[in-house]
Amino acid sequence: MKKTLSFLLVLSLFPLKILSQNHNQYIDQLFVKKIADINAGTATFENIKHKMYLTSESQIAKIEGYQSKFHLIYNLHKDEMELNYQGQVYNLKKTIGRIVEFEELGHQYKVLSYEKRKGFFLLHNKGKNALLTKQRVVLEINKAPSDEFTQDLVADFKRKEDTLLLLVNNKVHKIPSRKKAFCKIFGNKFDEINFFIESENLSLKSKEHLIKIVNFSNTL
């Protein structure tokens, strides 16, 4: 009986050991140590730091090309995917084309370059061309709401309106308001995209319609 219990105990610990070994194997390959925030530890920062993140706690995530899964949390203010491992916080390396999937959230993010900066962009469809969302949180510092003579400042993290973008032929584009400029993004598929928009009576202001257009472009 004791031998059976010992054997079961070893089996129960084995997956944890393998998980730890896998993380050790991938830490240097996939992550870099996070540089501590200069305001970390201050009362103000500790009270508002949770607002930097997409979720209140880390989520199970799959990194394309790797079997192991990781508990990541998306820092929208820093635009970093963070891993807390053995008391140290790491940032996922921003390798162009890398895809991170949060299974429970149903979200996929892709690392792309836009305006000379690498970042994580939320994907709305599969395929070479895609509709993207850029999510942002910014730090706002305002005068304390007391009287006109006060010098006190109040800092807070604020979620900003999401920005829709297009990924076409491996390049990220702003979405033009005019149909002609929009269709030009698709290069030699201009006529097909233009005809599809007109025949389907689609609006460039509708996210659902934009997804439909992008999905159609992937069939051409």
C-alpha positions as CSV (number, residue, x, y, z in Angstrom):
1,M,0.0,0.0,0.0
2,K,2.8,2.4,0.9
3,K,4.6,1.6,-2.4
4,T,1.4,2.4,-4.3
5,L,0.9,5.7,-2.5
6,S,4.6,6.6,-3.2
7,F,4.2,5.8,-6.8
8,L,1.0,7.9,-7.1
9,L,2.7,10.8,-5.4
10,V,5.6,10.6,-7.9
11,L,3.1,10.6,-10.8
12,S,1.3,13.6,-9.4
13,L,4.5,15.6,-9.1
14,F,5.9,14.5,-12.5
15,P,3.7,16.9,-14.7
16,L,4.8,19.9,-12.5
17,K,8.4,19.0,-12.9
18,I,8.1,18.7,-16.6
19,L,6.3,22.1,-16.7
20,S,9.1,23.7,-14.7
21,Q,11.7,22.1,-17.0
22,N,9.9,23.4,-20.1
23,H,9.7,26.9,-18.7
24,N,13.4,26.8,-17.9
25,Q,14.1,25.7,-21.4
26,Y,12.1,28.5,-23.0
27,I,12.9,31.4,-20.7
28,D,16.0,32.6,-22.5
29,Q,14.6,31.6,-25.9
30,L,11.3,33.4,-25.7
31,F,11.6,36.0,-22.9
32,V,13.6,38.9,-21.5
33,K,13.6,40.2,-18.0
34,K,11.2,43.1,-17.4
35,I,12.8,46.4,-16.4
36,A,11.0,47.6,-13.2
37,D,8.8,50.6,-13.4
38,I,10.4,53.6,-11.9
39,N,7.4,54.3,-9.8
40,A,7.0,50.7,-8.6
41,G,6.5,50.5,-4.8
42,T,4.9,53.9,-4.4
43,A,1.4,54.0,-3.0
44,T,-0.1,55.8,-6.0
45,F,1.4,53.3,-8.5
46,E,0.4,50.3,-6.5
47,N,-3.2,51.5,-6.3
48,I,-3.5,52.0,-10.1
49,K,-1.1,49.5,-11.6
50,H,-3.9,46.9,-12.2
51,K,-5.4,49.2,-14.8
52,M,-2.5,48.8,-17.1
53,Y,-3.6,45.2,-17.9
54,L,-6.1,43.7,-20.2
55,T,-7.3,41.2,-17.5
56,S,-7.1,41.2,-13.8
57,E,-4.9,38.1,-13.7
58,S,-2.7,36.0,-16.0
59,Q,-4.4,33.8,-18.6
60,I,-3.3,30.5,-20.2
61,A,-1.7,31.3,-23.5
62,K,-0.2,29.4,-26.4
63,I,2.7,30.7,-28.3
64,E,2.6,29.5,-31.9
65,G,5.3,26.9,-32.6
66,Y,5.6,25.8,-29.0
67,Q,3.9,22.9,-27.3
68,S,4.2,24.4,-23.8
69,K,1.6,26.8,-22.5
70,F,2.3,29.8,-20.4
71,H,0.4,32.0,-17.9
72,L,0.7,35.5,-19.6
73,I,-0.9,38.8,-18.9
74,Y,-1.1,41.6,-21.4
75,N,0.2,45.0,-20.2
76,L,-1.6,47.4,-22.5
77,H,0.3,50.4,-21.3
78,K,3.7,48.9,-22.0
79,D,2.5,46.8,-24.9
80,E,4.2,43.7,-23.4
81,M,3.1,40.1,-22.7
82,E,4.3,39.4,-19.2
83,L,5.2,36.1,-17.5
84,N,5.7,35.9,-13.8
85,Y,8.1,32.9,-13.2
86,Q,9.9,32.0,-10.0
87,G,9.5,35.6,-8.6
88,Q,10.8,37.3,-11.7
89,V,8.7,39.1,-14.3
90,Y,9.7,38.5,-18.0
91,N,8.5,40.1,-21.2
92,L,7.8,38.0,-24.3
93,K,10.2,38.8,-27.1
94,K,8.5,40.7,-29.9
95,T,9.5,38.5,-32.9
96,I,7.7,39.7,-36.0
97,G,5.0,37.3,-37.0
98,R,4.8,35.6,-33.6
99,I,1.2,34.7,-32.6
100,V,0.0,34.5,-29.0
101,E,-3.4,32.9,-28.3
102,F,-5.4,33.3,-25.1
103,E,-7.6,30.3,-25.3
104,E,-10.2,31.2,-22.7
105,L,-10.5,34.7,-24.0
106,G,-10.7,33.6,-27.6
107,H,-8.1,36.2,-28.5
108,Q,-5.2,35.9,-30.9
109,Y,-2.4,38.6,-31.0
110,K,0.2,38.9,-33.7
111,V,3.5,40.8,-33.4
112,L,3.8,43.3,-36.2
113,S,5.7,46.5,-37.0
114,Y,3.7,49.7,-37.3
115,E,5.0,53.3,-37.4
116,K,8.5,51.9,-36.8
117,R,7.6,50.1,-33.6
118,K,6.9,46.5,-32.9
119,G,3.8,45.6,-31.0
120,F,1.0,43.2,-30.3
121,F,-2.2,43.5,-32.5
122,L,-5.5,41.7,-31.9
123,L,-6.5,39.6,-34.9
124,H,-10.1,39.5,-36.0
125,N,-9.7,36.8,-38.7
126,K,-7.4,34.2,-40.0
127,G,-5.4,34.5,-43.3
128,K,-2.6,36.5,-44.7
129,N,-4.7,39.7,-44.7
130,A,-6.5,40.6,-41.5
131,L,-8.4,43.2,-39.6
132,L,-6.5,44.3,-36.5
133,T,-7.2,46.2,-33.3
134,K,-4.6,48.1,-31.4
135,Q,-5.5,48.4,-27.8
136,R,-4.0,51.1,-25.5
137,V,-3.8,52.3,-22.0
138,V,-2.2,55.6,-21.3
139,L,-1.0,57.3,-18.1
140,E,-2.9,60.6,-17.5
141,I,-1.7,63.1,-14.9
142,N,-4.2,65.8,-14.0
143,K,-4.6,68.5,-11.4
144,A,-6.3,67.3,-8.2
145,P,-10.0,68.3,-8.2
146,S,-9.9,70.6,-5.1
147,D,-9.3,74.3,-5.5
148,E,-7.5,76.5,-8.1
149,F,-4.5,77.0,-5.8
150,T,-3.6,73.4,-5.3
151,Q,-0.4,72.0,-6.8
152,D,-1.4,68.3,-6.2
153,L,-1.4,66.1,-9.3
154,V,-3.4,62.9,-9.7
155,A,-2.1,60.1,-11.9
156,D,-4.3,57.3,-13.4
157,F,-4.2,54.7,-16.2
158,K,-6.9,55.2,-18.7
159,R,-8.1,52.8,-21.4
160,K,-8.3,54.6,-24.8
161,E,-10.6,53.8,-27.7
162,D,-9.4,50.9,-29.8
163,T,-7.9,51.6,-33.2
164,L,-8.8,49.4,-36.2
165,L,-6.1,48.8,-38.7
166,L,-5.5,46.6,-41.8
167,L,-2.8,44.0,-42.3
168,V,-2.4,43.6,-46.1
169,N,0.6,41.9,-47.7
170,N,2.5,41.9,-44.4
171,K,2.1,45.6,-43.9
172,V,-0.1,47.4,-41.4
173,H,-2.2,50.2,-42.8
174,K,-4.5,52.9,-41.4
175,I,-8.1,52.4,-42.7
176,P,-8.9,55.2,-45.1
177,S,-12.4,56.7,-45.0
178,R,-12.7,56.9,-48.8
179,K,-13.4,53.7,-50.8
180,K,-10.8,54.4,-53.5
181,A,-8.0,54.9,-51.1
182,F,-9.1,51.8,-49.2
183,C,-9.1,49.6,-52.4
184,K,-5.6,50.9,-53.4
185,I,-4.2,49.1,-50.3
186,F,-5.0,45.8,-52.0
187,G,-2.8,46.7,-55.0
188,N,-3.6,44.7,-58.2
189,K,-6.8,43.4,-56.5
190,F,-8.3,47.0,-56.6
191,D,-11.1,46.1,-59.0
192,E,-12.1,42.9,-57.3
193,I,-12.3,44.6,-53.9
194,N,-14.1,47.7,-55.2
195,F,-16.7,45.5,-57.0
196,F,-17.2,43.3,-53.9
197,I,-17.8,46.4,-51.6
198,E,-20.4,47.8,-54.1
199,S,-22.1,44.6,-54.9
200,E,-22.5,43.6,-51.2
201,N,-23.3,47.2,-50.1
202,L,-20.6,47.2,-47.5
203,S,-19.5,50.1,-45.2
204,L,-16.0,50.9,-44.3
205,K,-17.3,52.1,-40.9
206,S,-18.5,48.7,-39.9
207,K,-16.1,46.2,-38.2
208,E,-18.2,43.3,-39.4
209,H,-18.2,44.6,-43.0
210,L,-14.4,45.1,-42.8
211,I,-13.9,41.6,-41.7
212,K,-16.0,40.4,-44.6
213,I,-13.9,42.4,-47.1
214,V,-10.6,41.1,-45.7
215,N,-11.8,37.5,-45.7
216,F,-12.8,38.0,-49.3
217,S,-9.4,39.4,-50.2
218,N,-7.9,36.2,-48.8
219,T,-9.7,34.2,-51.5
220,L,-8.3,36.2,-54.4
